[in-house]
Amino acid sequence: MPLSPPPDPTRRLALYALAVCVLSVAAAVVSFVQGSWLGIVWVLLAGLSSNMTWYYARRGRSVN
């Protein structure tokens, strides 16, 4: 059985940041539906994690 090379760490970080982005958008929607202004914090976190996703995705492409 051939051994596969280890996954690229930047690709893994991009996927983690994407997961955080999706979860924070869902949390923002739930917060706003419940009438809580805490959703603003979730929106800011979604923006930050979205930028991190793009950064790590582009960095992973430029390395390979």
Backbone as XML, in Angstrom:
<?xml version="1.0"?>
<chain id="A" units="angstrom">
  <residue number="1" name="MET">
    <atom name="N" x="0.845" y="-1.175" z="0.000"/>
    <atom name="CA" x="0.000" y="0.000" z="0.000"/>
    <atom name="C" x="0.893" y="1.241" z="0.000"/>
  </residue>
  <residue number="2" name="PRO">
    <atom name="N" x="0.787" y="2.080" z="-1.032"/>
    <atom name="CA" x="1.650" y="3.265" z="-1.096"/>
    <atom name="C" x="1.230" y="4.308" z="-0.055"/>
  </residue>
  <residue number="3" name="LEU">
    <atom name="N" x="2.239" y="4.935" z="0.490"/>
    <atom name="CA" x="1.971" y="5.989" z="1.454"/>
    <atom name="C" x="1.718" y="7.298" z="0.721"/>
  </residue>
  <residue number="4" name="SER">
    <atom name="N" x="0.667" y="7.989" z="1.100"/>
    <atom name="CA" x="0.387" y="9.274" z="0.471"/>
    <atom name="C" x="1.160" y="10.369" z="1.208"/>
  </residue>
  <residue number="5" name="PRO">
    <atom name="N" x="1.508" y="11.427" z="0.502"/>
    <atom name="CA" x="2.233" y="12.506" z="1.180"/>
    <atom name="C" x="1.329" y="13.195" z="2.191"/>
  </residue>
  <residue number="6" name="PRO">
    <atom name="N" x="1.916" y="13.773" z="3.216"/>
    <atom name="CA" x="1.090" y="14.448" z="4.208"/>
    <atom name="C" x="0.364" y="15.642" z="3.592"/>
  </residue>
  <residue number="7" name="PRO">
    <atom name="N" x="-0.842" y="15.937" z="4.069"/>
    <atom name="CA" x="-1.587" y="17.062" z="3.499"/>
    <atom name="C" x="-0.875" y="18.381" z="3.768"/>
  </residue>
  <residue number="8" name="ASP">
    <atom name="N" x="-1.074" y="19.313" z="2.860"/>
    <atom name="CA" x="-0.456" y="20.624" z="2.969"/>
    <atom name="C" x="-1.049" y="21.368" z="4.168"/>
  </residue>
  <residue number="9" name="PRO">
    <atom name="N" x="-0.210" y="21.876" z="5.079"/>
    <atom name="CA" x="-0.755" y="22.555" z="6.266"/>
    <atom name="C" x="-1.561" y="23.809" z="5.925"/>
  </residue>
  <residue number="10" name="THR">
    <atom name="N" x="-1.189" y="24.518" z="4.858"/>
    <atom name="CA" x="-1.943" y="25.720" z="4.519"/>
    <atom name="C" x="-3.338" y="25.366" z="4.011"/>
  </residue>
  <residue number="11" name="ARG">
    <atom name="N" x="-3.458" y="24.259" z="3.304"/>
    <atom name="CA" x="-4.777" y="23.824" z="2.838"/>
    <atom name="C" x="-5.654" y="23.437" z="4.024"/>
  </residue>
  <residue number="12" name="ARG">
    <atom name="N" x="-5.058" y="22.777" z="5.003"/>
    <atom name="CA" x="-5.807" y="22.394" z="6.199"/>
    <atom name="C" x="-6.263" y="23.634" z="6.968"/>
  </residue>
  <residue number="13" name="LEU">
    <atom name="N" x="-5.389" y="24.638" z="7.098"/>
    <atom name="CA" x="-5.767" y="25.874" z="7.776"/>
    <atom name="C" x="-6.880" y="26.600" z="7.027"/>
  </residue>
  <residue number="14" name="ALA">
    <atom name="N" x="-6.842" y="26.563" z="5.697"/>
    <atom name="CA" x="-7.902" y="27.188" z="4.905"/>
    <atom name="C" x="-9.236" y="26.487" z="5.145"/>
  </residue>
  <residue number="15" name="LEU">
    <atom name="N" x="-9.215" y="25.176" z="5.242"/>
    <atom name="CA" x="-10.460" y="24.437" z="5.500"/>
    <atom name="C" x="-10.999" y="24.710" z="6.902"/>
  </residue>
  <residue number="16" name="TYR">
    <atom name="N" x="-10.104" y="24.808" z="7.887"/>
    <atom name="CA" x="-10.540" y="25.136" z="9.250"/>
    <atom name="C" x="-11.150" y="26.536" z="9.293"/>
  </residue>
  <residue number="17" name="ALA">
    <atom name="N" x="-10.516" y="27.487" z="8.620"/>
    <atom name="CA" x="-11.038" y="28.853" z="8.601"/>
    <atom name="C" x="-12.383" y="28.904" z="7.886"/>
  </residue>
  <residue number="18" name="LEU">
    <atom name="N" x="-12.537" y="28.111" z="6.830"/>
    <atom name="CA" x="-13.818" y="28.059" z="6.136"/>
    <atom name="C" x="-14.909" y="27.488" z="7.041"/>
  </residue>
  <residue number="19" name="ALA">
    <atom name="N" x="-14.566" y="26.473" z="7.807"/>
    <atom name="CA" x="-15.543" y="25.893" z="8.734"/>
    <atom name="C" x="-15.964" y="26.917" z="9.791"/>
  </residue>
  <residue number="20" name="VAL">
    <atom name="N" x="-14.997" y="27.673" z="10.308"/>
    <atom name="CA" x="-15.312" y="28.712" z="11.296"/>
    <atom name="C" x="-16.204" y="29.779" z="10.671"/>
  </residue>
  <residue number="21" name="CYS">
    <atom name="N" x="-15.923" y="30.123" z="9.415"/>
    <atom name="CA" x="-16.725" y="31.128" z="8.713"/>
    <atom name="C" x="-18.177" y="30.672" z="8.569"/>
  </residue>
  <residue number="22" name="VAL">
    <atom name="N" x="-18.369" y="29.447" z="8.126"/>
    <atom name="CA" x="-19.730" y="28.928" z="7.936"/>
    <atom name="C" x="-20.467" y="28.848" z="9.268"/>
  </residue>
  <residue number="23" name="LEU">
    <atom name="N" x="-19.805" y="28.375" z="10.301"/>
    <atom name="CA" x="-20.451" y="28.263" z="11.605"/>
    <atom name="C" x="-20.771" y="29.626" z="12.205"/>
  </residue>
  <residue number="24" name="SER">
    <atom name="N" x="-19.900" y="30.606" z="12.002"/>
    <atom name="CA" x="-20.180" y="31.928" z="12.553"/>
    <atom name="C" x="-21.318" y="32.618" z="11.798"/>
  </residue>
  <residue number="25" name="VAL">
    <atom name="N" x="-21.448" y="32.376" z="10.498"/>
    <atom name="CA" x="-22.594" y="32.922" z="9.761"/>
    <atom name="C" x="-23.883" y="32.293" z="10.280"/>
  </residue>
  <residue number="26" name="ALA">
    <atom name="N" x="-23.865" y="30.994" z="10.517"/>
    <atom name="CA" x="-25.058" y="30.325" z="11.061"/>
    <atom name="C" x="-25.388" y="30.863" z="12.450"/>
  </residue>
  <residue number="27" name="ALA">
    <atom name="N" x="-24.368" y="31.098" z="13.264"/>
    <atom name="CA" x="-24.609" y="31.644" z="14.607"/>
    <atom name="C" x="-25.149" y="33.070" z="14.527"/>
  </residue>
  <residue number="28" name="ALA">
    <atom name="N" x="-24.684" y="33.851" z="13.560"/>
    <atom name="CA" x="-25.188" y="35.215" z="13.390"/>
    <atom name="C" x="-26.654" y="35.199" z="12.991"/>
  </residue>
  <residue number="29" name="VAL">
    <atom name="N" x="-27.010" y="34.309" z="12.087"/>
    <atom name="CA" x="-28.411" y="34.219" z="11.662"/>
    <atom name="C" x="-29.296" y="33.835" z="12.847"/>
  </residue>
  <residue number="30" name="VAL">
    <atom name="N" x="-28.862" y="32.851" z="13.605"/>
    <atom name="CA" x="-29.656" y="32.424" z="14.771"/>
    <atom name="C" x="-29.772" y="33.562" z="15.782"/>
  </residue>
  <residue number="31" name="SER">
    <atom name="N" x="-28.687" y="34.289" z="16.012"/>
    <atom name="CA" x="-28.722" y="35.391" z="16.978"/>
    <atom name="C" x="-29.683" y="36.486" z="16.539"/>
  </residue>
  <residue number="32" name="PHE">
    <atom name="N" x="-29.630" y="36.853" z="15.258"/>
    <atom name="CA" x="-30.513" y="37.907" z="14.777"/>
    <atom name="C" x="-31.973" y="37.456" z="14.761"/>
  </residue>
  <residue number="33" name="VAL">
    <atom name="N" x="-32.216" y="36.192" z="14.456"/>
    <atom name="CA" x="-33.593" y="35.683" z="14.467"/>
    <atom name="C" x="-34.155" y="35.721" z="15.885"/>
  </residue>
  <residue number="34" name="GLN">
    <atom name="N" x="-33.315" y="35.458" z="16.869"/>
    <atom name="CA" x="-33.759" y="35.494" z="18.260"/>
    <atom name="C" x="-33.843" y="36.916" z="18.809"/>
  </residue>
  <residue number="35" name="GLY">
    <atom name="N" x="-33.417" y="37.876" z="18.015"/>
    <atom name="CA" x="-33.497" y="39.266" z="18.445"/>
    <atom name="C" x="-32.313" y="39.750" z="19.245"/>
  </residue>
  <residue number="36" name="SER">
    <atom name="N" x="-31.215" y="39.023" z="19.211"/>
    <atom name="CA" x="-30.027" y="39.405" z="19.968"/>
    <atom name="C" x="-29.072" y="40.201" z="19.083"/>
  </residue>
  <residue number="37" name="TRP">
    <atom name="N" x="-28.522" y="41.249" z="19.659"/>
    <atom name="CA" x="-27.542" y="42.053" z="18.921"/>
    <atom name="C" x="-26.151" y="41.435" z="18.981"/>
  </residue>
  <residue number="38" name="LEU">
    <atom name="N" x="-26.013" y="40.329" z="19.672"/>
    <atom name="CA" x="-24.731" y="39.628" z="19.726"/>
    <atom name="C" x="-24.333" y="39.100" z="18.352"/>
  </residue>
  <residue number="39" name="GLY">
    <atom name="N" x="-25.282" y="39.042" z="17.436"/>
    <atom name="CA" x="-24.997" y="38.590" z="16.080"/>
    <atom name="C" x="-23.962" y="39.444" z="15.372"/>
  </residue>
  <residue number="40" name="ILE">
    <atom name="N" x="-23.821" y="40.700" z="15.797"/>
    <atom name="CA" x="-22.813" y="41.575" z="15.189"/>
    <atom name="C" x="-21.417" y="41.006" z="15.408"/>
  </residue>
  <residue number="41" name="VAL">
    <atom name="N" x="-21.183" y="40.459" z="16.579"/>
    <atom name="CA" x="-19.876" y="39.842" z="16.864"/>
    <atom name="C" x="-19.650" y="38.649" z="15.942"/>
  </residue>
  <residue number="42" name="TRP">
    <atom name="N" x="-20.689" y="37.870" z="15.713"/>
    <atom name="CA" x="-20.581" y="36.710" z="14.829"/>
    <atom name="C" x="-20.309" y="37.141" z="13.391"/>
  </residue>
  <residue number="43" name="VAL">
    <atom name="N" x="-20.918" y="38.238" z="12.970"/>
    <atom name="CA" x="-20.672" y="38.744" z="11.616"/>
    <atom name="C" x="-19.214" y="39.184" z="11.470"/>
  </residue>
  <residue number="44" name="LEU">
    <atom name="N" x="-18.693" y="39.857" z="12.482"/>
    <atom name="CA" x="-17.283" y="40.275" z="12.445"/>
    <atom name="C" x="-16.351" y="39.066" z="12.403"/>
  </residue>
  <residue number="45" name="LEU">
    <atom name="N" x="-16.678" y="38.032" z="13.182"/>
    <atom name="CA" x="-15.875" y="36.810" z="13.164"/>
    <atom name="C" x="-15.955" y="36.122" z="11.808"/>
  </residue>
  <residue number="46" name="ALA">
    <atom name="N" x="-17.118" y="36.171" z="11.176"/>
    <atom name="CA" x="-17.270" y="35.587" z="9.841"/>
    <atom name="C" x="-16.398" y="36.327" z="8.835"/>
  </residue>
  <residue number="47" name="GLY">
    <atom name="N" x="-16.346" y="37.644" z="8.925"/>
    <atom name="CA" x="-15.504" y="38.418" z="8.024"/>
    <atom name="C" x="-14.027" y="38.113" z="8.220"/>
  </residue>
  <residue number="48" name="LEU">
    <atom name="N" x="-13.607" y="38.017" z="9.454"/>
    <atom name="CA" x="-12.205" y="37.704" z="9.742"/>
    <atom name="C" x="-11.834" y="36.316" z="9.237"/>
  </residue>
  <residue number="49" name="SER">
    <atom name="N" x="-12.667" y="35.339" z="9.508"/>
    <atom name="CA" x="-12.354" y="33.973" z="9.078"/>
    <atom name="C" x="-12.448" y="33.829" z="7.560"/>
  </residue>
  <residue number="50" name="SER">
    <atom name="N" x="-13.302" y="34.619" z="6.922"/>
    <atom name="CA" x="-13.367" y="34.612" z="5.466"/>
    <atom name="C" x="-12.053" y="35.117" z="4.869"/>
  </residue>
  <residue number="51" name="ASN">
    <atom name="N" x="-11.527" y="36.195" z="5.435"/>
    <atom name="CA" x="-10.237" y="36.713" z="4.971"/>
    <atom name="C" x="-9.115" y="35.708" z="5.204"/>
  </residue>
  <residue number="52" name="MET">
    <atom name="N" x="-9.170" y="35.013" z="6.333"/>
    <atom name="CA" x="-8.152" y="33.997" z="6.607"/>
    <atom name="C" x="-8.252" y="32.846" z="5.616"/>
  </residue>
  <residue number="53" name="THR">
    <atom name="N" x="-9.476" y="32.477" z="5.251"/>
    <atom name="CA" x="-9.663" y="31.408" z="4.274"/>
    <atom name="C" x="-9.034" y="31.783" z="2.949"/>
  </residue>
  <residue number="54" name="TRP">
    <atom name="N" x="-9.311" y="32.999" z="2.462"/>
    <atom name="CA" x="-8.722" y="33.438" z="1.190"/>
    <atom name="C" x="-7.208" y="33.502" z="1.274"/>
  </residue>
  <residue number="55" name="TYR">
    <atom name="N" x="-6.681" y="34.003" z="2.390"/>
    <atom name="CA" x="-5.232" y="34.113" z="2.546"/>
    <atom name="C" x="-4.561" y="32.749" z="2.477"/>
  </residue>
  <residue number="56" name="TYR">
    <atom name="N" x="-5.055" y="31.802" z="3.255"/>
    <atom name="CA" x="-4.423" y="30.481" z="3.280"/>
    <atom name="C" x="-4.650" y="29.716" z="1.983"/>
  </residue>
  <residue number="57" name="ALA">
    <atom name="N" x="-5.775" y="29.929" z="1.342"/>
    <atom name="CA" x="-6.022" y="29.253" z="0.056"/>
    <atom name="C" x="-5.048" y="29.777" z="-1.008"/>
  </residue>
  <residue number="58" name="ARG">
    <atom name="N" x="-4.858" y="31.087" z="-1.070"/>
    <atom name="CA" x="-3.929" y="31.650" z="-2.054"/>
    <atom name="C" x="-2.489" y="31.292" z="-1.721"/>
  </residue>
  <residue number="59" name="ARG">
    <atom name="N" x="-2.165" y="31.278" z="-0.437"/>
    <atom name="CA" x="-0.805" y="30.913" z="-0.027"/>
    <atom name="C" x="-0.517" y="29.457" z="-0.361"/>
  </residue>
  <residue number="60" name="GLY">
    <atom name="N" x="-1.509" y="28.598" z="-0.192"/>
    <atom name="CA" x="-1.337" y="27.186" z="-0.526"/>
    <atom name="C" x="-1.151" y="26.972" z="-2.018"/>
  </residue>
  <residue number="61" name="ARG">
    <atom name="N" x="-1.846" y="27.767" z="-2.843"/>
    <atom name="CA" x="-1.690" y="27.651" z="-4.287"/>
    <atom name="C" x="-0.343" y="28.166" z="-4.766"/>
  </residue>
  <residue number="62" name="SER">
    <atom name="N" x="0.168" y="29.208" z="-4.129"/>
    <atom name="CA" x="1.445" y="29.777" z="-4.581"/>
    <atom name="C" x="2.622" y="28.900" z="-4.177"/>
  </residue>
  <residue number="63" name="VAL">
    <atom name="N" x="2.482" y="28.133" z="-3.098"/>
    <atom name="CA" x="3.565" y="27.248" z="-2.660"/>
    <atom name="C" x="3.696" y="26.064" z="-3.609"/>
  </residue>
  <residue number="64" name="ASN">
    <atom name="N" x="2.555" y="25.532" z="-4.062"/>
    <atom name="CA" x="2.595" y="24.336" z="-4.919"/>
    <atom name="C" x="2.919" y="24.664" z="-6.309"/>
  </residue>
</chain>
